[in-house]
Every structure is written in structure tokens, then in C-alpha cells.
Amino acid sequence: MFGARKLSFDKNIDKNVVLCQAYTSIAASVVNRTLSKSRLSYRIDWVGVPFFLRNKCRGASKVCVFTVNRCDYTKAKLIINDLEDRYLRRLAVNHAIA
């Protein structure tokens, strides 16, 4: 067993980055619909916000977090930035990754 090679995976498997956080369910459904129309793979997680941190999340008790693969991040960010302003105000887009 000492000569067995360890399995290697593609370098982009399981490399998801946070695209944005939606503070309302309406904004989350709009982002969900636009990412589905553009045929990008993404993941949705609903995260509970502690009571004393809700002021940072505009009073939301739960926040919808969208994650995408790092290869699709720039395309997804361009799609999100093309949304209407009334939905962008309810999103926190991650601009840390280029």
C-alpha cells in the first residue's frame, strides 16, 4: 500500500466563493432566477443572524448567501451588477475577489 498514489482532483472542484448576500426573500428570488437563466451553477444557504448583529444586516433575521465556483465568479458578478437598483440595495455583493 505504500506505493499507491493519492487521488488528485481537478483544482477547481469544491472551490466555491461567496458571490453575494441577500437580505430579503424577494431579492433572493430575483438573484436565483437570474442565475438560473444564465445557466450558472450556484449554491444557496440561509444563515441565521444573531440578534445583536442584525443591525449590520439591515434588520434581517436570516440572510441568503449565494456561492458560485471561482471560475464562474466574474461572469456571475457581471450578471448580478446588471440587476435593477431596487434589488441591488438589498444585496451585499462580494467585491473582494477579482
Order of alpha helices (4+ residues) and beta strands (2+ residues): beta-alpha-beta-beta-alpha-alpha-beta
